[in-house]
Amino acid sequence: MIVLAVMALPLRLVWDLRIDRKQKTGLAGIFLLGLVDVVFAIVRVVETSASAHHVDVVWLGLWSMIEASVCELSAIVGSSLNPSADMI
């Protein structure tokens, strides 16, 4: 629960920035993708710990791949919004 609160903290700061609404929406979207990634991680941990004796490998692999894909997507989108990234 604390992780979700920490992920929601920057959203308030984003709306106080002096940038146009399109950039604010993009930044908020990146933070929300991170929040979705946390939700997928929580689902994966809950489902894994719920079955004490048998863990379905396919289910674990599916949620792990979804979590990694959303995390990678948020990193790619975040780096593409940075104008100084073109200089590298």
trRosetta pair geometry for C-beta under 8 A, 3 or more apart (Angstrom, degrees):
i j d omega theta_ij theta_ji phi_ij phi_ji
1 4 5.8 -51 -157 32 38 111
1 5 6.7 37 148 -17 66 104
2 5 5.5 -54 -152 37 38 112
2 6 6.3 38 151 -19 69 105
3 6 5.7 -55 -147 38 32 111
3 7 6.3 32 153 -19 65 106
3 38 5.6 -176 132 -152 122 137
4 7 5.6 -53 -145 37 32 111
4 8 6.3 28 155 -18 65 109
4 35 6.9 70 -134 -142 75 95
4 38 6.4 173 -83 119 71 146
5 8 5.8 -58 -146 38 31 109
5 9 6.9 52 151 -42 62 93
6 9 5.8 -31 -156 1 35 120
7 10 7.6 -56 -176 25 37 98
7 31 6.7 151 178 -179 81 90
7 34 5.8 -163 -144 112 117 108
7 35 4.8 144 143 -89 141 84
7 38 6.0 -123 -44 -9 158 153
8 11 5.4 -44 -166 17 56 122
8 12 7.7 53 148 -18 74 93
8 35 7.3 64 -68 -98 72 131
9 12 6.6 -58 -169 27 39 104
9 13 7.1 27 146 -9 69 109
10 13 5.1 -59 -152 42 50 114
10 14 6.1 59 149 -32 77 98
10 31 5.5 -155 84 -112 116 144
11 14 5.6 -46 -149 25 33 115
11 15 7.0 28 156 -15 62 101
11 28 5.9 68 -132 -128 87 91
11 31 5.7 -169 -73 106 83 152
11 32 7.9 69 -93 -59 121 81
12 15 6.2 -57 -156 34 33 107
12 16 6.9 25 150 -14 64 109
13 16 5.7 -63 -153 38 37 109
13 17 7.1 55 149 -42 66 91
14 17 5.8 -38 -162 1 38 117
14 24 5.7 131 155 -151 96 79
14 27 4.8 -174 -138 108 128 125
14 28 5.4 168 109 -68 157 81
14 31 7.0 -136 -33 -4 147 145
15 24 6.3 78 -103 -163 50 130
15 28 7.7 44 -58 -73 83 124
17 23 8.0 -91 103 108 133 111
17 24 6.5 177 61 -96 109 96
17 27 7.7 39 26 44 151 163
19 23 4.3 -69 143 79 127 134
19 24 6.0 160 83 -51 98 82
20 23 5.4 91 62 13 73 99
20 24 7.1 -136 104 -5 37 93
21 24 5.4 -55 -145 38 36 115
21 25 6.2 38 156 -22 68 104
22 25 5.9 -54 -149 34 28 110
22 26 6.6 29 151 -18 62 106
23 26 5.5 -52 -148 36 35 114
23 27 6.4 34 155 -17 67 104
23 81 7.7 129 -141 -167 82 120
24 27 5.9 -56 -148 38 30 108
24 28 6.2 29 155 -17 65 108
25 28 5.7 -55 -145 40 30 110
25 29 6.2 37 153 -25 63 106
26 29 5.5 -53 -149 32 30 115
26 30 6.7 31 153 -20 63 100
26 77 7.9 -153 -171 163 93 108
26 81 5.7 156 146 -113 134 141
27 30 5.8 -50 -152 31 35 110
27 31 6.7 30 152 -12 65 104
27 81 7.5 173 -75 146 69 163
28 31 5.7 -56 -151 40 35 110
28 32 6.2 35 151 -20 67 108
29 32 5.6 -55 -144 39 31 111
29 33 6.5 39 153 -24 64 99
29 77 7.5 -83 112 144 108 147
30 33 5.6 -47 -152 29 33 113
30 34 6.9 35 148 -16 61 101
30 74 5.6 117 -157 -157 72 89
30 77 5.8 -164 -99 103 96 113
30 78 4.9 102 -146 -81 140 91
30 81 7.3 -100 -50 9 141 148
31 34 5.5 -50 -156 34 38 115
31 35 6.5 41 145 -21 66 103
32 35 5.1 -47 -147 34 41 117
32 36 6.4 46 150 -21 67 97
33 36 5.5 -47 -148 33 35 113
33 37 6.5 41 149 -22 63 102
33 70 6.1 -167 -177 179 88 91
33 73 6.4 -124 -168 99 140 100
33 74 3.8 174 111 -88 128 110
33 77 7.0 105 6 47 165 140
34 37 5.4 -50 -151 32 35 116
34 38 6.7 38 150 -20 64 100
34 71 7.8 64 -114 -115 63 66
34 74 5.5 136 -60 -172 71 166
35 38 5.6 -48 -152 31 35 113
35 39 6.7 38 148 -20 64 102
36 39 5.5 -51 -152 34 36 115
36 40 6.6 37 150 -18 66 102
36 70 5.7 -120 104 -171 107 147
37 40 5.7 -51 -149 35 34 111
37 41 6.5 35 151 -19 64 104
37 67 5.9 96 -156 -155 77 71
37 70 4.5 -173 -85 107 87 117
37 71 4.9 98 -132 -71 145 77
37 74 6.6 -86 -30 -2 134 142
38 41 5.6 -53 -149 36 34 113
38 42 6.4 35 152 -20 66 103
39 42 5.7 -52 -149 34 32 111
39 43 6.5 34 152 -19 65 103
40 43 5.7 -51 -148 35 33 112
40 44 6.4 35 153 -20 65 105
40 63 6.2 176 180 -167 90 86
40 66 5.4 -142 -153 111 142 107
40 67 4.3 -175 115 -88 124 83
40 70 6.2 137 7 27 151 146
41 44 5.7 -54 -148 36 32 112
41 45 6.4 28 155 -16 66 106
41 67 5.4 96 -69 -131 72 137
42 45 5.9 -56 -146 38 31 107
42 46 6.1 29 157 -18 66 109
43 46 5.9 -58 -144 39 28 109
43 47 6.1 22 160 -14 65 111
43 63 6.2 -142 101 -141 101 134
44 47 6.1 -60 -145 41 25 106
44 48 6.2 22 158 -17 63 112
44 60 6.9 90 -158 -138 97 61
44 63 3.9 168 -92 131 100 135
44 64 6.4 106 -135 -64 149 62
44 67 6.3 -50 -22 -38 145 139
45 48 5.8 -59 -144 39 28 109
45 49 6.0 14 163 -8 66 112
46 49 6.2 -63 -140 44 25 99
46 50 6.0 34 158 -34 63 109
47 50 5.7 -47 -140 24 28 117
47 51 7.3 6 167 1 59 101
47 59 6.4 -118 145 146 138 126
47 60 7.7 -167 102 -83 112 68
47 63 6.9 148 48 -25 140 162
48 51 7.1 -74 -161 44 27 89
48 55 5.7 21 -143 -129 77 120
48 60 6.0 71 -91 -103 107 107
49 52 7.7 20 -179 -83 49 63
51 54 5.5 -67 163 72 121 60
51 55 5.7 152 88 -89 119 52
51 56 7.2 71 41 -9 167 81
55 59 7.8 -133 174 65 68 107
55 60 5.8 34 162 -43 109 136
56 59 3.9 56 93 14 116 115
56 60 6.4 164 88 -13 60 85
57 60 5.7 -56 -144 41 32 111
57 61 6.0 33 156 -20 66 109
58 61 5.8 -55 -145 39 28 111
58 62 6.3 32 155 -23 63 106
59 62 5.8 -52 -147 33 28 113
59 63 6.6 18 160 -9 63 106
60 63 6.3 -60 -147 42 28 102
60 64 6.1 28 156 -19 64 113
61 64 5.7 -58 -143 40 29 112
61 65 6.2 28 159 -19 65 107
62 65 6.0 -59 -149 36 26 107
62 66 6.4 25 154 -17 63 107
63 66 5.6 -50 -144 37 35 112
63 67 6.2 37 156 -21 65 106
64 67 5.7 -53 -146 37 30 112
64 68 6.3 26 156 -15 64 108
65 68 5.8 -55 -143 40 31 108
65 69 6.1 32 157 -21 65 109
66 69 5.8 -57 -145 37 28 111
66 70 6.4 24 159 -15 64 106
67 70 6.2 -57 -148 37 27 106
67 71 6.3 26 154 -18 63 111
68 71 5.6 -57 -146 39 31 113
68 72 6.2 30 156 -18 66 108
69 72 5.7 -54 -144 38 30 109
69 73 6.2 33 154 -22 64 107
70 73 5.5 -52 -145 36 31 115
70 74 6.5 31 156 -18 64 103
71 74 6.0 -55 -150 35 29 107
71 75 6.6 28 152 -17 62 107
72 75 5.6 -56 -149 37 34 112
72 76 6.3 31 154 -18 67 106
73 76 5.8 -55 -145 37 30 109
73 77 6.2 25 159 -14 65 108
74 77 5.9 -54 -140 42 31 108
74 78 6.0 34 158 -21 64 111
75 78 5.7 -56 -143 39 27 112
75 79 6.3 20 161 -14 63 109
76 79 6.1 -60 -146 39 27 104
76 80 6.3 23 157 -19 64 110
77 80 5.8 -59 -146 37 30 109
77 81 6.7 30 156 -22 63 105
78 81 6.1 -58 -154 30 31 109
78 82 7.2 33 151 -26 61 103
79 82 5.8 -48 -156 21 42 116
79 85 5.4 121 176 -111 80 157
80 85 7.0 -104 -105 71 26 154
82 85 4.3 92 86 -24 103 108
83 86 6.4 -34 -177 10 51 110
84 87 5.5 -37 -171 18 61 119
84 88 7.8 66 141 -26 70 93
85 88 6.0 -45 -164 18 48 113
